[in-house]
Amino acid sequence: MKLVIEEVTKSFKEKQVISEASFEFEKGKIYGLLGRNGAGKTTLFNCIAKTSPEDKGKIQFEDDGIRSDYELTDIGLVQATPVVPDFMTGYEFIKFFIEMNQEQMKNIRTPDEYLAKVGIEKADRHRLLKDYSHGMKNKVQMMATMMIQPPVLLLDEPLTSFDVVAAHEMKELILSMKQNSVVIFSTHILQLAQDLCDEIVLLHNGKLTGIPASQIHDPRFEEEVVELLSAKGGLPTDVEE
């Protein structure tokens, strides 16, 4: 299965953020989406998740050469700012999430098992989510999304609020997701992209451009990415060759 972005354009008033961008993301790979502040990474995620539809172009699934539209439930979006119900405890939220999504879930576990998997201690599981730290809320949000194993998983700056141990746990969780999903995460941390990604995709001047996997661990990788994202014009067409 592929997620196909074809000539997508998105503007806000007179500002065009994404301009006829095209790319194909394949299941079984983790993609790192890199771009400067304001490049449109979150906007692109919102277009894919249908929370802010594209102005032009198409975003579809492709399976065995046949393209089709997808449902909202096919996309899992973990936002940089956690969105969780503050009036629930961590345990109550995960329990509620299981009850609402059990038809989509495989190998259902208990709320305690899910919360333990992302490092939420027993003493914290029955505290209100409004009293959780930013990082703890992020863990719960990420776990809820991953529980249903959506065909496409979008992670917007997923590890910025985690300590070293929690970040390692989240990396392992993300790696476990790629077998059955297209995984795309945005980040400003090049080392994280190098550690986790099968491919890097640059969003610059409204366009999407892939960097081959063979270049990710090149000694000049960081320097080359900085040069490309500093260019005033579009990215060179030979980046993917």
C-alpha positions as CSV (number, residue, x, y, z in Angstrom):
1,M,0.0,0.0,0.0
2,K,1.1,3.6,-0.8
3,L,0.0,7.0,0.3
4,V,0.1,9.1,-2.9
5,I,0.3,12.8,-2.8
6,E,-0.3,14.2,-6.3
7,E,0.2,17.9,-7.2
8,V,-1.3,19.1,-3.9
9,T,-1.6,22.9,-3.3
10,K,-2.7,24.6,-0.1
11,S,-2.9,28.3,0.6
12,F,-4.0,30.5,3.5
13,K,-5.4,33.7,2.2
14,E,-2.7,35.0,-0.1
15,K,0.1,32.8,1.2
16,Q,0.7,29.6,-0.7
17,V,2.2,27.1,1.8
18,I,2.2,23.9,-0.4
19,S,2.6,24.3,-4.1
20,E,1.8,21.3,-6.5
21,A,3.7,18.9,-4.2
22,S,3.9,15.3,-5.1
23,F,5.4,12.2,-3.4
24,E,4.7,8.5,-2.8
25,F,5.0,7.1,0.7
26,E,5.2,3.3,1.0
27,K,4.0,1.0,3.8
28,G,6.8,-0.7,5.6
29,K,9.0,2.4,5.7
30,I,9.6,5.3,8.2
31,Y,9.9,8.7,6.5
32,G,11.4,11.7,8.1
33,L,9.8,15.0,7.0
34,L,12.3,17.8,7.3
35,G,11.8,21.5,6.6
36,R,12.4,24.9,8.1
37,N,10.0,26.6,10.5
38,G,6.9,27.6,8.6
39,A,7.7,25.3,5.7
40,G,4.3,23.7,5.9
41,K,4.9,20.3,7.6
42,T,2.0,20.6,10.0
43,T,-0.2,21.9,7.1
44,L,0.7,18.9,5.0
45,F,-0.2,16.6,7.9
46,N,-3.5,18.3,8.3
47,C,-4.2,17.9,4.6
48,I,-3.5,14.2,4.8
49,A,-5.6,13.8,7.9
50,K,-8.4,15.8,6.2
51,T,-8.6,18.3,9.1
52,S,-7.7,21.0,6.6
53,P,-8.4,19.8,3.0
54,E,-6.1,20.6,0.1
55,D,-7.1,23.4,-2.3
56,K,-6.0,21.4,-5.4
57,G,-4.5,18.0,-6.2
58,K,-5.3,14.6,-4.7
59,I,-4.2,12.5,-1.7
60,Q,-5.1,8.8,-2.1
61,F,-4.2,5.3,-1.2
62,E,-2.7,3.0,-3.9
63,D,-2.9,-0.7,-3.7
64,D,-1.8,-3.0,-6.6
65,G,-1.8,0.0,-8.9
66,I,-5.4,1.0,-8.1
67,R,-5.9,4.4,-6.4
68,S,-8.8,5.1,-4.0
69,D,-10.0,7.6,-1.4
70,Y,-9.6,6.8,2.2
71,E,-11.5,7.3,5.5
72,L,-10.7,9.6,8.3
73,T,-10.1,6.6,10.5
74,D,-7.3,5.4,8.2
75,I,-5.1,8.2,9.4
76,G,-3.6,8.5,12.8
77,L,-2.3,12.0,13.6
78,V,-0.2,12.7,16.8
79,Q,0.0,16.4,17.1
80,A,3.0,18.3,18.6
81,T,0.6,19.8,21.3
82,P,-1.2,16.9,22.9
83,V,-5.0,16.8,22.6
84,V,-6.4,14.7,25.4
85,P,-9.5,15.0,27.6
86,D,-8.3,16.7,30.8
87,F,-11.4,15.6,32.7
88,M,-10.4,11.9,32.4
89,T,-7.7,9.9,34.1
90,G,-5.1,8.3,31.9
91,Y,-6.7,4.9,32.7
92,E,-10.2,6.1,32.0
93,F,-9.1,7.6,28.6
94,I,-7.4,4.4,27.4
95,K,-10.3,2.3,28.6
96,F,-12.7,4.5,26.8
97,F,-10.5,4.5,23.7
98,I,-10.5,0.7,23.7
99,E,-14.3,0.5,24.0
100,M,-14.8,2.9,21.1
101,N,-12.3,1.3,18.7
102,Q,-12.2,-2.4,19.6
103,E,-13.5,-3.4,16.2
104,Q,-10.4,-1.9,14.6
105,M,-7.9,-3.2,17.2
106,K,-6.0,-6.5,17.2
107,N,-4.7,-8.3,20.3
108,I,-6.5,-6.0,22.7
109,R,-4.7,-5.5,26.0
110,T,-5.8,-4.0,29.3
111,P,-5.4,-0.2,29.9
112,D,-2.7,-0.9,32.5
113,E,-0.7,-2.9,29.9
114,Y,-1.0,-0.1,27.3
115,L,0.0,2.6,29.8
116,A,2.9,0.6,31.1
117,K,4.2,0.2,27.5
118,V,4.7,4.0,27.3
119,G,6.1,4.3,30.8
120,I,3.2,5.7,32.7
121,E,3.7,4.6,36.3
122,K,0.9,2.9,38.3
123,A,0.7,5.8,40.6
124,D,-0.1,8.2,37.7
125,R,-2.6,6.1,35.8
126,H,-5.5,7.2,37.9
127,R,-4.6,10.9,38.0
128,L,-6.5,13.4,35.9
129,L,-4.8,14.0,32.5
130,K,-4.9,17.8,33.2
131,D,-2.3,17.1,35.9
132,Y,0.0,15.2,33.6
133,S,3.1,16.8,32.3
134,H,3.4,17.7,28.6
135,G,5.5,14.7,28.0
136,M,3.1,12.3,29.8
137,K,0.2,13.7,27.8
138,N,2.2,13.1,24.6
139,K,2.8,9.5,25.6
140,V,-0.9,8.8,26.2
141,Q,-1.9,10.5,22.9
142,M,0.7,8.5,21.0
143,M,-0.3,5.3,22.6
144,A,-4.0,5.8,21.8
145,T,-3.2,6.5,18.2
146,M,-0.9,3.5,17.9
147,M,-3.3,1.1,19.5
148,I,-5.5,1.0,16.4
149,Q,-2.5,0.6,14.0
150,P,-3.8,2.9,11.3
151,P,-2.6,2.4,7.7
152,V,-1.0,5.9,7.9
153,L,0.6,7.2,11.1
154,L,1.6,10.9,11.1
155,L,3.8,12.1,14.0
156,D,4.3,15.9,14.4
157,E,7.6,16.5,16.3
158,P,6.9,13.3,18.4
159,L,9.9,13.1,20.7
160,T,10.7,16.7,21.6
161,S,9.0,16.6,25.0
162,F,10.5,13.3,26.2
163,D,13.5,12.6,28.4
164,V,16.2,10.2,27.2
165,V,14.6,7.0,28.5
166,A,11.1,7.9,27.3
167,A,12.5,8.9,23.9
168,H,14.2,5.5,23.6
169,E,10.9,3.8,24.4
170,M,9.0,5.8,21.9
171,K,11.6,5.1,19.2
172,E,11.1,1.4,19.7
173,L,7.4,1.8,19.6
174,I,7.6,3.8,16.3
175,L,9.9,1.1,14.8
176,S,7.4,-1.6,15.7
177,M,4.7,0.3,13.7
178,K,6.3,0.4,10.3
179,Q,5.6,-3.2,9.3
180,N,1.9,-2.5,8.8
181,S,1.8,1.2,8.3
182,V,3.2,4.2,6.4
183,V,4.9,6.1,9.1
184,I,5.8,9.8,8.6
185,F,7.2,12.0,11.3
186,S,8.3,15.6,11.2
187,T,11.4,16.7,13.1
188,H,14.1,19.4,13.4
189,I,16.5,16.8,14.8
190,L,18.7,15.4,12.0
191,Q,20.2,12.7,14.3
192,L,16.7,11.4,15.1
193,A,15.9,11.2,11.4
194,Q,19.1,9.3,10.8
195,D,18.5,6.9,13.6
196,L,14.9,6.0,12.7
197,C,14.2,6.7,9.0
198,D,14.4,4.6,5.9
199,E,14.0,7.7,3.8
200,I,14.1,11.5,4.3
201,V,11.7,13.9,2.5
202,L,12.4,17.6,2.4
203,L,9.5,20.1,2.3
204,H,11.0,23.3,0.9
205,N,9.3,26.2,-1.1
206,G,6.1,24.2,-1.1
207,K,7.6,21.1,-2.8
208,L,8.4,17.6,-1.6
209,T,11.7,16.1,-2.5
210,G,13.1,12.7,-1.4
211,I,16.7,12.0,-0.4
212,P,17.9,8.4,-1.1
213,A,18.4,6.1,1.8
214,S,22.0,5.7,0.7
215,Q,22.7,9.3,1.6
216,I,21.2,9.4,5.1
217,H,24.3,8.1,6.8
218,D,26.8,10.0,4.6
219,P,29.3,12.1,6.6
220,R,28.1,15.2,4.7
221,F,24.4,14.5,5.2
222,E,23.7,17.3,7.7
223,E,25.7,19.8,5.7
224,E,23.9,18.8,2.5
225,V,20.4,19.1,4.1
226,V,21.2,22.5,5.5
227,E,22.4,23.7,2.0
228,L,19.3,22.4,0.4
229,L,16.9,23.9,2.9
230,S,18.8,27.2,2.7
231,A,18.3,27.5,-1.1
232,K,16.1,30.3,-2.1
233,G,14.8,28.6,-5.2
234,G,13.3,25.1,-5.5
235,L,15.4,22.0,-4.7
236,P,17.5,20.6,-7.5
237,T,15.8,18.0,-9.6
238,D,18.8,15.6,-9.2
239,V,18.5,15.1,-5.4
240,E,16.6,11.8,-5.9
241,E,19.0,10.4,-8.5
